[in-house]
Amino acid sequence: MTRATESLTPELYEYLVAHSAPVDDVLGELAEETARLFPDSLVMQIGPEQGTFMTLLARLMGAHDAVEVGTFTGYSSICLARGLPADGTVLACDISEEWTSVARRYWQRAGIASKVTLKLAPALDTLRSLPAGPMFDLAFIDADKEGYVGYWDELVPRIRPGGALLVDNTFSHGRVVDPSITDASVQGIRDFNDHALADSRVELVMLPIGDGLTLARKKA
């Protein structure tokens, strides 16, 4: 058996973050304000190392157009937009005016507001209203877990060959491997993980970043 991924103790995680590109004031203050305004929803905020990974991935693959399902207070959309060129675009899908009102302020502060188009509507409706063919280089899914399969099925045809999809929370905080846990959110992640793995249109890897981050590349 090959060596397993190292488990992250709190000390090792702090070391990891300290030895990654530092978070700037905009993202740091956004994380702090989100924690203050929405303490019960902090589990929805991606970590700094994941945000940096998303920015670097967008830059490395030369992405121009991105879409995210689940915007929350804007941390992930800022990270995506920063990885795109000046004329790049991010389509941000969410249903909460309260959360995205914070995102709008920080998009302005980050200087990327011109790249972002926010659609406040059920994400499936937004995605189904788009042209059916490939139009995005990069997608990020981080929303209601029961909806992941539906979002995936709408997004994969709209990703250009060689493009990528990132899907958050695919560990479900470790609950995916506990058969005694059967709530809809966890089962939604299990169903999605099996569905994505069986999708012959992509090749993928599940990464131990944050709460599990699946990276898929659409085949040519």
C-alpha positions as CSV (number, residue, x, y, z in Angstrom):
1,M,0.0,0.0,0.0
2,T,1.3,3.4,-0.9
3,R,1.8,6.0,1.8
4,A,-1.5,7.8,2.9
5,T,-1.9,11.5,3.0
6,E,-0.6,13.0,6.2
7,S,-3.3,13.8,8.8
8,L,-3.4,17.4,9.7
9,T,-3.1,18.3,13.4
10,P,-4.0,21.8,14.4
11,E,-0.3,22.7,14.6
12,L,0.5,21.2,11.2
13,Y,-2.5,23.1,9.7
14,E,-1.2,26.4,11.2
15,Y,2.2,25.6,9.7
16,L,0.6,24.9,6.3
17,V,-1.2,28.2,6.3
18,A,1.9,30.1,7.5
19,H,3.9,28.6,4.6
20,S,1.4,29.4,1.9
21,A,0.9,32.8,0.2
22,P,-0.5,35.1,2.9
23,V,-4.1,36.3,2.9
24,D,-4.4,40.0,2.2
25,D,-6.4,42.5,4.2
26,V,-9.5,42.3,2.0
27,L,-9.9,38.5,2.5
28,G,-8.8,38.7,6.1
29,E,-11.4,41.3,7.0
30,L,-14.1,39.5,4.9
31,A,-13.5,36.3,6.9
32,E,-13.6,38.3,10.2
33,E,-16.9,40.1,9.2
34,T,-18.4,36.9,8.1
35,A,-17.6,35.3,11.4
36,R,-19.1,38.2,13.3
37,L,-22.3,38.5,11.2
38,F,-23.0,34.8,10.5
39,P,-21.4,32.7,13.3
40,D,-23.8,29.8,12.8
41,S,-22.8,29.6,9.1
42,L,-19.0,29.6,9.5
43,V,-18.9,26.0,8.2
44,M,-19.8,27.5,4.8
45,Q,-16.6,29.7,4.6
46,I,-13.7,28.2,2.7
47,G,-10.3,28.3,4.3
48,P,-7.4,30.5,3.2
49,E,-5.4,27.6,1.7
50,Q,-8.3,26.5,-0.4
51,G,-8.9,30.1,-1.6
52,T,-5.2,30.4,-2.6
53,F,-5.4,27.0,-4.4
54,M,-8.4,28.2,-6.4
55,T,-6.6,31.4,-7.4
56,L,-3.5,29.5,-8.5
57,L,-5.5,26.8,-10.3
58,A,-7.3,29.5,-12.3
59,R,-4.0,31.1,-13.2
60,L,-2.2,27.9,-14.1
61,M,-5.0,26.7,-16.4
62,G,-5.3,30.1,-18.0
63,A,-9.1,30.3,-17.2
64,H,-11.1,33.2,-18.5
65,D,-14.7,32.4,-17.6
66,A,-15.8,30.9,-14.3
67,V,-19.0,30.0,-12.6
68,E,-19.7,29.3,-8.9
69,V,-22.8,27.7,-7.4
70,G,-23.0,29.1,-3.8
71,T,-21.4,32.5,-3.2
72,F,-22.1,33.1,0.5
73,T,-20.2,36.3,1.4
74,G,-17.9,36.3,-1.5
75,Y,-14.6,34.8,-0.4
76,S,-14.5,32.1,-3.1
77,S,-15.6,34.5,-5.9
78,I,-12.8,36.9,-5.0
79,C,-10.3,34.0,-5.2
80,L,-11.6,32.8,-8.5
81,A,-11.7,36.3,-10.0
82,R,-8.2,37.1,-8.9
83,G,-7.0,34.1,-10.9
84,L,-8.6,35.4,-14.1
85,P,-7.3,38.0,-16.6
86,A,-8.6,41.6,-16.4
87,D,-11.5,40.8,-18.8
88,G,-12.4,37.5,-17.2
89,T,-15.8,36.8,-15.8
90,V,-17.3,35.0,-12.8
91,L,-21.0,34.1,-12.8
92,A,-22.0,33.9,-9.1
93,C,-25.2,32.0,-8.3
94,D,-26.9,32.3,-4.9
95,I,-30.3,32.8,-3.4
96,S,-29.4,35.0,-0.4
97,E,-29.6,38.8,-0.6
98,E,-28.3,39.0,3.0
99,W,-25.1,37.0,2.4
100,T,-24.4,38.5,-1.1
101,S,-24.8,42.0,0.1
102,V,-21.6,41.5,2.0
103,A,-20.0,39.9,-1.1
104,R,-20.9,43.0,-3.2
105,R,-19.0,45.3,-0.8
106,Y,-15.9,43.1,-0.8
107,W,-15.9,42.6,-4.6
108,Q,-15.7,46.4,-4.8
109,R,-12.9,46.5,-2.2
110,A,-11.0,43.7,-4.0
111,G,-11.2,45.6,-7.3
112,I,-12.9,42.6,-9.1
113,A,-16.6,43.7,-9.1
114,S,-16.5,44.3,-12.8
115,K,-15.7,40.7,-13.4
116,V,-18.6,39.3,-11.3
117,T,-22.2,38.9,-12.4
118,L,-24.5,37.9,-9.5
119,K,-27.7,35.9,-10.2
120,L,-30.0,35.8,-7.2
121,A,-32.2,32.8,-8.1
122,P,-32.2,29.0,-7.7
123,A,-28.9,27.9,-9.3
124,L,-30.5,25.2,-11.3
125,D,-32.8,27.7,-12.9
126,T,-29.8,30.0,-13.7
127,L,-27.8,27.2,-15.2
128,R,-30.6,25.8,-17.3
129,S,-31.2,29.3,-18.7
130,L,-27.7,29.4,-20.2
131,P,-26.7,28.2,-23.6
132,A,-26.3,24.5,-23.7
133,G,-22.8,24.3,-25.1
134,P,-19.3,24.8,-23.5
135,M,-18.8,28.3,-22.2
136,F,-16.9,28.1,-18.9
137,D,-13.3,27.2,-18.2
138,L,-13.8,26.6,-14.5
139,A,-16.7,25.8,-12.1
140,F,-16.9,25.7,-8.4
141,I,-19.8,24.0,-6.6
142,D,-20.4,24.8,-2.9
143,A,-24.1,24.9,-2.1
144,D,-26.9,22.7,-0.8
145,K,-25.5,19.1,-0.9
146,E,-28.7,17.5,-2.0
147,G,-28.4,19.6,-5.2
148,Y,-24.9,18.6,-6.2
149,V,-25.8,16.0,-8.7
150,G,-28.2,18.3,-10.5
151,Y,-25.6,21.2,-10.6
152,W,-22.9,18.8,-11.9
153,D,-25.2,17.5,-14.6
154,E,-25.9,21.1,-15.8
155,L,-22.3,22.3,-15.5
156,V,-20.3,19.5,-17.1
157,P,-21.8,20.1,-20.6
158,R,-21.1,23.8,-20.2
159,I,-17.4,23.3,-19.4
160,R,-14.9,23.6,-22.2
161,P,-12.8,20.5,-23.0
162,G,-9.7,20.7,-20.8
163,G,-11.7,22.9,-18.3
164,A,-12.1,22.0,-14.6
165,L,-14.7,21.6,-11.9
166,L,-14.1,22.1,-8.2
167,V,-16.6,20.6,-5.8
168,D,-16.4,21.4,-2.1
169,N,-17.3,19.4,1.0
170,T,-16.9,16.0,-0.6
171,F,-15.8,14.6,2.8
172,S,-18.9,16.0,4.6
173,H,-16.7,16.4,7.6
174,G,-15.8,12.7,7.6
175,R,-19.4,11.6,7.7
176,V,-19.4,10.0,4.3
177,V,-17.6,6.9,5.6
178,D,-20.0,6.5,8.6
179,P,-22.9,4.3,7.4
180,S,-24.9,5.1,10.6
181,I,-25.3,8.7,9.4
182,T,-28.1,8.9,6.9
183,D,-29.3,12.5,6.8
184,A,-30.0,14.1,3.5
185,S,-27.0,16.3,3.3
186,V,-24.5,13.5,3.9
187,Q,-26.3,11.1,1.5
188,G,-26.4,13.9,-1.1
189,I,-22.6,14.0,-0.9
190,R,-22.3,10.2,-1.1
191,D,-24.6,10.2,-4.1
192,F,-22.6,13.0,-5.8
193,N,-19.2,11.3,-5.1
194,D,-20.4,8.1,-6.7
195,H,-22.1,10.0,-9.6
196,A,-19.0,12.0,-10.4
197,L,-16.6,9.1,-10.2
198,A,-18.8,7.2,-12.7
199,D,-18.9,10.1,-15.2
200,S,-16.9,9.1,-18.2
201,R,-16.7,12.7,-19.4
202,V,-14.2,13.7,-16.7
203,E,-11.1,12.5,-14.9
204,L,-11.0,13.4,-11.2
205,V,-9.2,13.3,-7.9
206,M,-10.5,14.0,-4.4
207,L,-8.1,16.2,-2.5
208,P,-7.8,16.5,1.3
209,I,-8.1,20.3,1.1
210,G,-10.6,21.8,3.6
211,D,-13.6,19.5,3.9
212,G,-12.6,17.5,0.8
213,L,-12.2,19.2,-2.5
214,T,-12.9,17.2,-5.7
215,L,-11.0,18.4,-8.8
216,A,-12.3,17.2,-12.2
217,R,-10.9,17.8,-15.6
218,K,-13.3,17.6,-18.6
219,K,-11.9,15.3,-21.3
220,A,-11.4,16.5,-24.8
